[in-house]
Amino acid sequence: MAHAKAQDELQKRYEEVFLTMGVAQLCLESLPFQTSFPDPMPVALHGKPEWAEPEGIEGELVRHGFVNIKIEIVDSIHPVANAEGFLASFGMMVKWTINTYWTLEQKEQYGDDFYKILAEHLRTKHGGKGWDLKSTAILVTARTPQ
């Protein structure tokens, strides 16, 4: 039972860690106006940083009785075709950042126009062309003891 619970937890944490590539911070930190977000941006959105670093993941798996733990760090490049493609892929992360870290005044000031402002900013920043986003995934395999 403990192994199944840890395995489910690992899958959830892996998905959250992989998806929170700091993308929201990358696009918001270069806006032409002040925005609020923590520095550094938390990778462990669930509040459990032990699932965001290889050593912590290994420690959690050992604690739950897993053996033959193998950890691989994989860097990836995600091509973004344009500003609209960015918003389609990462808009939910931007929304989470706004809802979590922006003040009420910032939300009221930019409101519904923010995504238009962000899209125009990204078009200008990248010359209307696509760009690459880099991310790192922590891939882990482990076995239950025989």
PAKEZA-74789 format. One line per 2 residues: number of its first residue (from 1); for each residue x, z, y of N, C-alpha, C. Coordinates in nm, 2 decimals, m for minus. Example, Ala and Ser with C-alpha at 12.3 -4.5 7.8 and 13.67 -1.06 7.14 Angstrom:
<rs>
1	1.32,0.78,m0.57,1.23,0.78,m0.45,1.32,0.78,m0.33; 1.28,0.71,m0.22,1.37,0.71,m0.11,1.29,0.79,0.00;
</rs>
This chain:
<rs>
1	0.08,0.00,m0.12,0.00,0.00,0.00,0.09,0.00,0.13; 0.19,0.09,0.13,0.28,0.09,0.24,0.35,m0.04,0.26;
3	0.39,m0.11,0.16,0.45,m0.24,0.17,0.36,m0.34,0.23; 0.24,m0.35,0.18,0.14,m0.44,0.24,0.12,m0.42,0.39;
5	0.11,m0.29,0.42,0.09,m0.25,0.56,0.21,m0.30,0.65; 0.33,m0.27,0.60,0.45,m0.31,0.67,0.46,m0.46,0.68;
7	0.42,m0.53,0.57,0.43,m0.67,0.58,0.33,m0.73,0.68; 0.21,m0.68,0.68,0.11,m0.72,0.78,0.16,m0.69,0.92;
9	0.22,m0.57,0.94,0.27,m0.53,1.07,0.39,m0.63,1.11; 0.47,m0.66,1.02,0.59,m0.75,1.05,0.53,m0.89,1.09;
11	0.43,m0.94,1.02,0.38,m1.07,1.06,0.32,m1.07,1.20; 0.24,m0.96,1.23,0.19,m0.95,1.37,0.30,m0.94,1.47;
13	0.40,m0.86,1.44,0.51,m0.84,1.54,0.59,m0.97,1.56; 0.61,m1.04,1.45,0.69,m1.17,1.45,0.61,m1.26,1.54;
15	0.48,m1.28,1.52,0.41,m1.37,1.60,0.41,m1.33,1.75; 0.40,m1.21,1.78,0.40,m1.16,1.92,0.54,m1.18,1.98;
17	0.64,m1.15,1.91,0.78,m1.16,1.96,0.81,m1.31,1.99; 0.77,m1.39,1.89,0.80,m1.54,1.90,0.73,m1.60,2.02;
19	0.60,m1.56,2.04,0.52,m1.62,2.14,0.55,m1.57,2.28; 0.62,m1.45,2.30,0.65,m1.40,2.43,0.79,m1.43,2.47;
21	0.81,m1.56,2.49,0.95,m1.60,2.52,0.99,m1.58,2.66; 0.92,m1.50,2.74,0.96,m1.49,2.88,0.91,m1.61,2.96;
23	0.83,m1.69,2.90,0.78,m1.81,2.97,0.71,m1.78,3.09; 0.63,m1.68,3.09,0.55,m1.65,3.21,0.65,m1.61,3.32;
25	0.75,m1.53,3.29,0.85,m1.49,3.39,0.92,m1.61,3.44; 0.96,m1.70,3.35,1.04,m1.82,3.40,0.96,m1.90,3.50;
27	0.83,m1.91,3.48,0.76,m2.00,3.58,0.72,m1.92,3.70; 0.70,m1.79,3.69,0.65,m1.71,3.80,0.77,m1.66,3.89;
29	0.89,m1.65,3.84,1.00,m1.60,3.92,1.04,m1.70,4.02; 1.01,m1.82,4.00,1.06,m1.92,4.10,0.95,m1.97,4.19;
31	0.84,m1.91,4.19,0.73,m1.95,4.28,0.78,m1.93,4.43; 0.72,m2.00,4.52,0.76,m1.99,4.66,0.70,m1.87,4.73;
33	0.64,m1.78,4.66,0.58,m1.66,4.71,0.60,m1.54,4.62; 0.60,m1.42,4.67,0.63,m1.30,4.59,0.52,m1.27,4.48;
35	0.56,m1.25,4.36,0.47,m1.21,4.25,0.52,m1.08,4.19; 0.44,m1.01,4.12,0.48,m0.89,4.06,0.49,m0.90,3.91;
37	0.61,m0.87,3.85,0.62,m0.85,3.71,0.75,m0.77,3.68; 0.75,m0.70,3.57,0.86,m0.61,3.54,0.99,m0.69,3.52;
39	1.10,m0.63,3.55,1.23,m0.69,3.53,1.32,m0.58,3.45; 1.35,m0.60,3.33,1.32,m0.73,3.25,1.18,m0.73,3.20;
41	1.13,m0.85,3.17,1.00,m0.87,3.11,1.00,m0.81,2.97; 0.90,m0.73,2.94,0.90,m0.67,2.80,0.88,m0.78,2.70;
43	0.96,m0.78,2.59,0.94,m0.87,2.48,0.84,m0.81,2.38; 0.84,m0.68,2.37,0.74,m0.62,2.28,0.62,m0.58,2.35;
45	0.53,m0.68,2.36,0.40,m0.65,2.43,0.32,m0.55,2.37; 0.33,m0.52,2.24,0.26,m0.42,2.17,0.31,m0.28,2.19;
47	0.42,m0.27,2.27,0.48,m0.14,2.29,0.56,m0.08,2.18; 0.60,m0.16,2.09,0.69,m0.12,1.98,0.82,m0.20,1.98;
49	0.91,m0.17,2.07,1.04,m0.25,2.08,1.12,m0.26,1.95; 1.09,m0.17,1.86,1.17,m0.17,1.73,1.14,m0.30,1.66;
51	1.03,m0.37,1.69,1.00,m0.50,1.63,1.05,m0.62,1.70; 1.13,m0.60,1.81,1.17,m0.71,1.89,1.32,m0.73,1.88;
53	1.39,m0.65,1.81,1.54,m0.67,1.79,1.57,m0.67,1.64; 1.66,m0.75,1.59,1.70,m0.75,1.45,1.72,m0.62,1.39;
55	1.80,m0.53,1.46,1.83,m0.40,1.40,1.71,m0.32,1.39; 1.62,m0.32,1.48,1.50,m0.24,1.47,1.41,m0.29,1.36;
57	1.40,m0.42,1.35,1.31,m0.48,1.24,1.37,m0.43,1.10; 1.50,m0.45,1.09,1.56,m0.40,0.96,1.54,m0.26,0.94;
59	1.55,m0.17,1.04,1.53,m0.03,1.02,1.39,0.00,0.98; 1.29,m0.07,1.04,1.15,m0.05,1.00,1.12,m0.09,0.86;
61	1.18,m0.20,0.82,1.16,m0.25,0.68,1.22,m0.15,0.58; 1.34,m0.11,0.61,1.41,m0.01,0.52,1.32,0.12,0.52;
63	1.27,0.16,0.63,1.19,0.28,0.63,1.07,0.27,0.55; 1.01,0.15,0.54,0.90,0.12,0.45,0.93,0.08,0.31;
65	1.06,0.09,0.27,1.10,0.07,0.14,1.14,m0.07,0.09; 1.15,m0.16,0.19,1.18,m0.30,0.15,1.33,m0.31,0.12;
67	1.37,m0.40,0.04,1.51,m0.43,0.00,1.54,m0.58,0.02; 1.67,m0.61,0.00,1.72,m0.75,0.01,1.67,m0.81,0.14;
69	1.69,m0.74,0.25,1.64,m0.78,0.38,1.74,m0.89,0.44; 1.69,m1.00,0.47,1.77,m1.10,0.53,1.71,m1.14,0.67;
71	1.80,m1.14,0.77,1.75,m1.17,0.91,1.83,m1.29,0.96; 1.75,m1.38,1.02,1.81,m1.50,1.07,1.76,m1.52,1.21;
73	1.85,m1.55,1.31,1.81,m1.57,1.44,1.81,m1.72,1.46; 1.70,m1.77,1.51,1.68,m1.92,1.53,1.65,m1.95,1.67;
75	1.73,m2.03,1.73,1.70,m2.07,1.87,1.63,m2.20,1.86; 1.53,m2.22,1.95,1.45,m2.34,1.95,1.43,m2.39,2.09;
77	1.41,m2.52,2.10,1.38,m2.58,2.23,1.24,m2.64,2.22; 1.16,m2.61,2.32,1.02,m2.66,2.32,1.01,m2.75,2.44;
79	1.00,m2.88,2.41,0.98,m2.98,2.52,0.84,m2.96,2.59; 0.84,m2.97,2.72,0.72,m2.96,2.79,0.71,m3.09,2.87;
81	0.60,m3.16,2.84,0.58,m3.30,2.90,0.57,m3.30,3.05; 0.49,m3.20,3.10,0.46,m3.19,3.24,0.39,m3.06,3.27;
83	0.36,m3.04,3.40,0.29,m2.91,3.44,0.16,m2.89,3.37; 0.08,m2.99,3.35,m0.04,m2.97,3.28,m0.02,m2.93,3.13;
85	0.08,m2.99,3.07,0.12,m2.95,2.93,0.17,m2.81,2.92; 0.24,m2.77,3.03,0.29,m2.63,3.03,0.17,m2.53,3.04;
87	0.07,m2.56,3.13,m0.05,m2.47,3.14,m0.13,m2.48,3.02; m0.14,m2.59,2.95,m0.22,m2.60,2.82,m0.15,m2.51,2.72;
89	m0.02,m2.51,2.71,0.05,m2.43,2.61,0.07,m2.28,2.64; 0.09,m2.26,2.77,0.14,m2.12,2.81,0.05,m2.05,2.91;
91	m0.07,m2.12,2.94,m0.16,m2.06,3.04,m0.20,m1.92,3.00; m0.22,m1.89,2.87,m0.26,m1.76,2.83,m0.16,m1.65,2.86;
93	m0.03,m1.69,2.86,0.08,m1.60,2.89,0.08,m1.57,3.04; 0.06,m1.67,3.11,0.06,m1.66,3.26,m0.06,m1.57,3.30;
95	m0.18,m1.59,3.23,m0.29,m1.51,3.26,m0.27,m1.36,3.23; m0.20,m1.34,3.11,m0.17,m1.20,3.07,m0.08,m1.14,3.17;
97	0.02,m1.21,3.22,0.11,m1.15,3.32,0.04,m1.12,3.45; m0.05,m1.21,3.49,m0.13,m1.18,3.61,m0.21,m1.06,3.60;
99	m0.29,m1.06,3.49,m0.38,m0.95,3.46,m0.31,m0.81,3.44; m0.19,m0.82,3.39,m0.11,m0.69,3.36,m0.03,m0.64,3.48;
101	0.03,m0.73,3.56,0.13,m0.69,3.66,0.09,m0.72,3.80; 0.00,m0.81,3.83,m0.03,m0.84,3.97,m0.12,m0.73,4.03;
103	m0.10,m0.71,4.16,m0.19,m0.62,4.23,m0.32,m0.68,4.25; m0.42,m0.60,4.28,m0.56,m0.65,4.31,m0.55,m0.75,4.43;
105	m0.47,m0.71,4.53,m0.45,m0.80,4.65,m0.40,m0.94,4.61; m0.30,m0.94,4.52,m0.24,m1.07,4.48,m0.35,m1.15,4.40;
107	m0.42,m1.08,4.32,m0.53,m1.16,4.24,m0.63,m1.21,4.34; m0.67,m1.14,4.44,m0.77,m1.18,4.53,m0.71,m1.29,4.62;
109	m0.59,m1.28,4.66,m0.52,m1.38,4.75,m0.51,m1.52,4.68; m0.47,m1.52,4.56,m0.45,m1.65,4.49,m0.57,m1.69,4.40;
111	m0.63,m1.60,4.35,m0.76,m1.62,4.27,m0.76,m1.74,4.19; m0.87,m1.82,4.20,m0.89,m1.94,4.11,m0.80,m2.05,4.15;
113	m0.74,m2.05,4.26,m0.65,m2.16,4.30,m0.51,m2.14,4.24; m0.48,m2.03,4.18,m0.34,m2.01,4.13,m0.29,m2.11,4.04;
115	m0.37,m2.15,3.94,m0.32,m2.25,3.85,m0.29,m2.39,3.91; m0.37,m2.42,4.01,m0.34,m2.54,4.09,m0.21,m2.53,4.16;
117	m0.19,m2.41,4.22,m0.06,m2.38,4.30,0.06,m2.39,4.20; 0.04,m2.33,4.08,0.15,m2.32,3.98,0.18,m2.46,3.93;
119	0.08,m2.54,3.90,0.10,m2.68,3.85,0.17,m2.76,3.96; 0.13,m2.75,4.08,0.20,m2.82,4.19,0.35,m2.78,4.20;
121	0.37,m2.65,4.19,0.50,m2.59,4.20,0.59,m2.65,4.09; 0.54,m2.65,3.97,0.61,m2.70,3.85,0.64,m2.85,3.86;
123	0.54,m2.93,3.92,0.57,m3.07,3.94,0.68,m3.09,4.04; 0.68,m3.01,4.15,0.79,m3.02,4.25,0.92,m2.98,4.19;
125	0.92,m2.86,4.12,1.04,m2.81,4.07,1.11,m2.90,3.97; 1.03,m2.97,3.89,1.09,m3.06,3.79,1.08,m3.20,3.82;
127	1.05,m3.23,3.94,1.05,m3.37,3.99,0.94,m3.46,3.92; 0.83,m3.39,3.88,0.72,m3.47,3.81,0.76,m3.50,3.67;
129	0.87,m3.46,3.62,0.92,m3.49,3.48,0.90,m3.37,3.39; 0.92,m3.39,3.26,0.92,m3.28,3.17,1.05,m3.20,3.17;
131	1.04,m3.09,3.10,1.16,m3.00,3.09,1.15,m2.93,2.95; 1.26,m2.86,2.92,1.27,m2.79,2.79,1.27,m2.64,2.82;
133	1.20,m2.57,2.73,1.20,m2.43,2.73,1.27,m2.38,2.61; 1.35,m2.28,2.62,1.43,m2.23,2.51,1.37,m2.10,2.47;
135	1.37,m2.07,2.34,1.32,m1.95,2.28,1.41,m1.91,2.16; 1.39,m1.79,2.12,1.46,m1.73,2.01,1.36,m1.66,1.92;
137	1.37,m1.70,1.79,1.28,m1.63,1.69,1.37,m1.55,1.60; 1.31,m1.44,1.55,1.38,m1.36,1.45,1.30,m1.38,1.32;
139	1.37,m1.44,1.23,1.30,m1.47,1.10,1.35,m1.37,1.00; 1.26,m1.31,0.93,1.30,m1.20,0.83,1.23,m1.23,0.70;
141	1.31,m1.21,0.59,1.25,m1.20,0.46,1.30,m1.07,0.40; 1.21,m1.02,0.31,1.25,m0.89,0.24,1.17,m0.89,0.11;
143	1.21,m0.80,0.02,1.14,m0.79,m0.11,1.10,m0.64,m0.12; 1.00,m0.62,m0.20,0.96,m0.49,m0.24,1.05,m0.45,m0.36;
145	1.08,m0.33,m0.38,1.17,m0.29,m0.49,1.09,m0.32,m0.62; 1.17,m0.36,m0.72,1.11,m0.39,m0.85,1.08,m0.27,m0.93;
</rs>
